Amino acid sequence: MDNKKDYNYIAKLEKAISAKYGKEAIQNPESGWNDEKEKDYLQQLKEIYTSQSEDLDDKVEVEGVFIPRKLIKKDSKRICPLCEKYSFLTKDDVYMRKFDCCHSCFLQNIDGKEHLWKEGWRPKKIVQGD
């Protein structure tokens, strides 16, 4: 074939694509674009950027991870009811919320017994120094 375009082949190909996928599949994307759509698109970009920047501003770094401020509660428990240790560790917050004890007490008393925990079983209080 020459360097010339085979317009008959292109027409057949477009016709086949149109039959299978619809006329929108062979239209030039610019054909439906106008100044109004451009303004709407730019406005949407601004709104997305603004909402994302607000989300970034509303996050707090905790142990190298950014967490939304709304997930951090001021009234979080800091003293383990079992060992009575005070903790600032984020992993202890997770275990305090789910199992009402710190991470260490979870590993010593609850790990592997979660099914009992769900049924209401609780370990005895641990006394410091024993």
Contact map, one row per residue, 1 for C-alpha under 8 A:
1111000000000000000000000000000000000000000000000000000000000000000000000000000000000000000000000000000000000000000000000000000000
1111100000000000000000000000000000000000000000000000000000000000000000000000000000000000000000000000000000000000000000000000000000
1111100000000000000000000000000000000000000000000000000000000000000000000000000000000000000000000000000000000000000000000000000000
1111110000000000000000000000000000000000000000000000000000000000000000000000000000000000000000000000000000000000000000000000000000
0111111000000000000000000000000000000000000000000000000000000000000000000000000000000000000000000000000000000000000000000000000000
0001111111000000000000000000000000000000000000000000000000000000000000000000000000000000000000000000000000000000000000000000000000
0000111111100000000000000000000000000000000000000000000000000000000000000000000000000000000000000000000000000000000000000000000000
0000011111110000000000000000000000000000000000000000000000000000000000000000000000000000000000000000000000000000000000000000000000
0000011111111000000000000000000000000000000000000000000000000000000000000000000000000000000000000000000000000000000000000000000000
0000011111111100000000000000000000000000000000000000000000000000000000000000000000000000000000000000000000000000000000000000000000
0000001111111110000000000000000000000000000000000000000000000000000000000000000000000000000000000000000000000000000000000000000000
0000000111111111000000000000000000000000000000000000000000000000000000000000000000000000000000000000000000000000000000000000000000
0000000011111111100000000000000000000000000000000000000000000000000000000000000000000000000000000000000000000000000000000000000000
0000000001111111110000000100000000000000000000000000000000000000000000000000000000000000000000000000000000000000000000000000000000
0000000000111111111000000000000000000000000000000000000000000000000000000000000000000000000000000000000000000000000000000000000000
0000000000011111111100000000000000000000000000000000000000000000000000000000000000000000000000000000000000000000000000000000000000
0000000000001111111111001100000000000000000000000000000000000000000000000000000000000000000000000000000000000000000000000000000000
0000000000000111111111111100000000000000000000000000000000000000000000000000000000000000000000000000000000000000000000000000000000
0000000000000011111111100000000000000000000000000000000000000000000000000000000000000000000000000000000000000000000000000000000000
0000000000000001111111000000000000000000000000000000000000000000000000000000000000000000000000000000000000000000000000000000000000
0000000000000000111111111000000000000000000000000000000000000000000000000000000000000000000000000000000000000000000000000000000000
0000000000000000111111111100000000000000000000000000000000000000000000000000000000000000000000000000000000000000000000000000000000
0000000000000000011011111110000000000000000000000000000000000000000000000000000000000000000000000000000000000000000000000000000000
0000000000000000010011111110000000000000000000000000000000000000000000000000000000000000000000000000000000000000000000000000000000
0000000000000000110011111110000000000000000000000000000000000000000000000000000000000000000000000000000000000000000000000000000000
0000000000000100110001111111000000000000000000000000000000000000000000000000000000000000000000000000000000000000000000000000000000
0000000000000000000000111111101000000000000000000000000000000000000000000000000000000000000000000000000000000000000000000000000000
0000000000000000000000000111111000000000000000000000000000000000000000000000000000000000000000000000000000000000000000000000000000
0000000000000000000000000011111110000000000000000000000000000000000000000000000000000000000000000000000000000000000000000000000000
0000000000000000000000000001111110000000000000000000000000000000000000000000000000000000000000000000000000000000000000000000000000
0000000000000000000000000011111110000000000000000000000000000000000000000000000000000000000000000000000000000000000000000000000000
0000000000000000000000000000111111000000000000000000000000000000000000000000000000000000000000000000000000000000000000000000000000
0000000000000000000000000000111111101100000000000000000000000000000000000000000000000000000000000000000000000000000000000000000000
0000000000000000000000000000000111111100000000000000000000000000000000000000000000000000000000000000000000000000000000000000000000
0000000000000000000000000000000011111110000000000000000000000000000000000000000000000000000000000000000000000000000000000000000000
0000000000000000000000000000000001111111000000000000000000000000000000000000000000000000000000000000000000000000000000000000000000
0000000000000000000000000000000011111111100000000000000000000000000000000000000000000000000000000000000000000000000000000000000000
0000000000000000000000000000000011111111110000000000000000000000000000000000000000000000000000000000000000000000000000000000000000
0000000000000000000000000000000000111111111000000000000000000000000000000000000000000000000000000000000000000000000000000000000000
0000000000000000000000000000000000011111111100000000000000000000000000000000000000000000000000000000000000000000000000000000000000
0000000000000000000000000000000000001111111110000000000000000000000000000000000000000000000000000000000000000000000000000000000000
0000000000000000000000000000000000000111111111000000000000000000000000000000000000000000000000000000000000000000000000000000000000
0000000000000000000000000000000000000011111111100000000000000000000000000000000000000000000000000000000000000000000000000000000000
0000000000000000000000000000000000000001111111110000000000000000000000000000000000000000000000000000000000000000000000000000000000
0000000000000000000000000000000000000000111111111000000000000000000000000000000000000000000000000000000000000000000000000000000000
0000000000000000000000000000000000000000011111111100000000000000000000000000000000000000000000000000000000000000000000000000000000
0000000000000000000000000000000000000000001111111110000000000000000000000000000000000000000000000000000000000000000000000000000000
0000000000000000000000000000000000000000000111111111000000000000000000000000000000000000000000000000000000000000000000000000000000
0000000000000000000000000000000000000000000011111111100000000000000000000000000000000000000000000000000000000000000000000000000000
0000000000000000000000000000000000000000000001111111110000000000000000000000000000000000000000000000000000000000000000000000000000
0000000000000000000000000000000000000000000000111111111000000000000000000000000000000000000000000000000000000000000000000000000000
0000000000000000000000000000000000000000000000011111111100000000000000000000000000000000000000000000000000000000000000000000000000
0000000000000000000000000000000000000000000000001111111110000000000000000000000000000000000000000000000000000000000000000000000000
0000000000000000000000000000000000000000000000000111111111000000000000000000000000000000000000000000000000000000000000000000000000
0000000000000000000000000000000000000000000000000011111111100000000100000000000000000000000000000000000000000000000000000000000000
0000000000000000000000000000000000000000000000000001111111100000000000000000000000000000000000000000000000000000000000000000000000
0000000000000000000000000000000000000000000000000000111111100000000000000000000000000000000000000000000000000000000000000000000000
0000000000000000000000000000000000000000000000000000011111110000000110000000000000000000000000000000000000000000000000000000000000
0000000000000000000000000000000000000000000000000000001111111000011110000000000000000000000000000000000000000000000000000000000000
0000000000000000000000000000000000000000000000000000000001111100011110000000000000000000000000000000000000000000000000000000000000
0000000000000000000000000000000000000000000000000000000000111111111000000000000000000000000000000000000000000000000000000000000000
0000000000000000000000000000000000000000000000000000000000011111111000000000000000000000010000000000000000000000000000000000000000
0000000000000000000000000000000000000000000000000000000000001111100000000000000000000000010000000000000000000000000000000000000000
0000000000000000000000000000000000000000000000000000000000001111110000000000000000000000000000000000000000000000000000000000000000
0000000000000000000000000000000000000000000000000000000000001111111000000000000000000000000000000000000000000000000000000000000000
0000000000000000000000000000000000000000000000000000000000111101111100000000000000000000000000000000000000000000000000000000000000
0000000000000000000000000000000000000000000000000000000000111100111110110000000000000000000000000000000000000000000000000000000000
0000000000000000000000000000000000000000000000000000001001110000011111110000000000000000000000000000000000000000000000000000000000
0000000000000000000000000000000000000000000000000000000001110000001111110000000000000000000000000000000000000000000000000000000000
0000000000000000000000000000000000000000000000000000000000000000000111111000000000000000000000000000000000000000000000000000000000
0000000000000000000000000000000000000000000000000000000000000000001111111000000000000000000000000000000000000000000000000000000000
0000000000000000000000000000000000000000000000000000000000000000001111111100000000000000000000000000000000000000000000000000000000
0000000000000000000000000000000000000000000000000000000000000000000001111111000000000000000000000000000000000000000000000000000000
0000000000000000000000000000000000000000000000000000000000000000000000011111000000000000000000000000000000000000000000000000000000
0000000000000000000000000000000000000000000000000000000000000000000000001111100000000000000000000000000000000000000000000000000000
0000000000000000000000000000000000000000000000000000000000000000000000001111110000000000000010000000000000000000000000000000000000
0000000000000000000000000000000000000000000000000000000000000000000000000011111100000000000010011000000000000000000000000000000000
0000000000000000000000000000000000000000000000000000000000000000000000000001111100000111000010000000000000000000000000000000000000
0000000000000000000000000000000000000000000000000000000000000000000000000000111110011110000000000000000000000000000000000000000000
0000000000000000000000000000000000000000000000000000000000000000000000000000111111111100000000010001110000000000000000000000000000
0000000000000000000000000000000000000000000000000000000000000000000000000000001111110000000000000001100000000000000000000000100000
0000000000000000000000000000000000000000000000000000000000000000000000000000000111110000000000000000100010000000000000000011111000
0000000000000000000000000000000000000000000000000000000000000000000000000000000111111000000000000000000010000000000000000000111100
0000000000000000000000000000000000000000000000000000000000000000000000000000001111111100000000000000000000000000000000000000000100
0000000000000000000000000000000000000000000000000000000000000000000000000000001100111110000000000000000000000000000000000000000000
0000000000000000000000000000000000000000000000000000000000000000000000000000011100011111000000000000000000000000000000000000000000
0000000000000000000000000000000000000000000000000000000000000000000000000000011000001111100100000000000000000000000000000000000000
0000000000000000000000000000000000000000000000000000000000000000000000000000010000000111110110000000000000000000000000000000000000
0000000000000000000000000000000000000000000000000000000000000000000000000000000000000011111110000000000000000000000000000000000000
0000000000000000000000000000000000000000000000000000000000000110000000000000000000000001111111000000000000000000000000000000000000
0000000000000000000000000000000000000000000000000000000000000000000000000000000000000000111111100000001000000000000000000000000000
0000000000000000000000000000000000000000000000000000000000000000000000000000000000000011111111110000111000000000000000000000000000
0000000000000000000000000000000000000000000000000000000000000000000000000001110000000001111111111000010000000000000000000000000000
0000000000000000000000000000000000000000000000000000000000000000000000000000000000000000011111111100000000000000000000000000000000
0000000000000000000000000000000000000000000000000000000000000000000000000000000000000000001111111111111001000000000000000000000000
0000000000000000000000000000000000000000000000000000000000000000000000000000100100000000000111111111111000000000000000000000000000
0000000000000000000000000000000000000000000000000000000000000000000000000000100000000000000011111111100000000000000000000000000000
0000000000000000000000000000000000000000000000000000000000000000000000000000000000000000000001111111000000000000000000000000000000
0000000000000000000000000000000000000000000000000000000000000000000000000000000000000000000000111111100001000000000010000000000000
0000000000000000000000000000000000000000000000000000000000000000000000000000000110000000000000111111110000000000000000000000000000
0000000000000000000000000000000000000000000000000000000000000000000000000000000111000000000100111011111011000000000000000000000000
0000000000000000000000000000000000000000000000000000000000000000000000000000000100000000000110110001111111000000000000000000000000
0000000000000000000000000000000000000000000000000000000000000000000000000000000000000000001100110000111111100000000000000000000000
0000000000000000000000000000000000000000000000000000000000000000000000000000000000000000000000000000011111110000000000000000000000
0000000000000000000000000000000000000000000000000000000000000000000000000000000001100000000000000000111111111100000000000000000000
0000000000000000000000000000000000000000000000000000000000000000000000000000000000000000000000100010111111111110000000000000000000
0000000000000000000000000000000000000000000000000000000000000000000000000000000000000000000000000000001111111110000000000000000000
0000000000000000000000000000000000000000000000000000000000000000000000000000000000000000000000000000000111111110000000000000000000
0000000000000000000000000000000000000000000000000000000000000000000000000000000000000000000000000000000011111110100000000010000000
0000000000000000000000000000000000000000000000000000000000000000000000000000000000000000000000000000000011111111110010000010000000
0000000000000000000000000000000000000000000000000000000000000000000000000000000000000000000000000000000001111111110000000000000000
0000000000000000000000000000000000000000000000000000000000000000000000000000000000000000000000000000000000000111111000000000000000
0000000000000000000000000000000000000000000000000000000000000000000000000000000000000000000000000000000000001111111110000000000000
0000000000000000000000000000000000000000000000000000000000000000000000000000000000000000000000000000000000000111111111000000000000
0000000000000000000000000000000000000000000000000000000000000000000000000000000000000000000000000000000000000001111111100000000000
0000000000000000000000000000000000000000000000000000000000000000000000000000000000000000000000000000000000000000111111111000000000
0000000000000000000000000000000000000000000000000000000000000000000000000000000000000000000000000010000000000100111111111100000000
0000000000000000000000000000000000000000000000000000000000000000000000000000000000000000000000000000000000000000011111111000000000
0000000000000000000000000000000000000000000000000000000000000000000000000000000000000000000000000000000000000000001111111000000000
0000000000000000000000000000000000000000000000000000000000000000000000000000000000000000000000000000000000000000000111111100000000
0000000000000000000000000000000000000000000000000000000000000000000000000000000000000000000000000000000000000000000111111110000000
0000000000000000000000000000000000000000000000000000000000000000000000000000000000000000000000000000000000000000000010011111000000
0000000000000000000000000000000000000000000000000000000000000000000000000000000001000000000000000000000000001100000000001111100000
0000000000000000000000000000000000000000000000000000000000000000000000000000000001000000000000000000000000000000000000000111110000
0000000000000000000000000000000000000000000000000000000000000000000000000000000011100000000000000000000000000000000000000011111000
0000000000000000000000000000000000000000000000000000000000000000000000000000000001100000000000000000000000000000000000000001111100
0000000000000000000000000000000000000000000000000000000000000000000000000000000001100000000000000000000000000000000000000000111111
0000000000000000000000000000000000000000000000000000000000000000000000000000000000110000000000000000000000000000000000000000011111
0000000000000000000000000000000000000000000000000000000000000000000000000000000000000000000000000000000000000000000000000000001111
0000000000000000000000000000000000000000000000000000000000000000000000000000000000000000000000000000000000000000000000000000001111
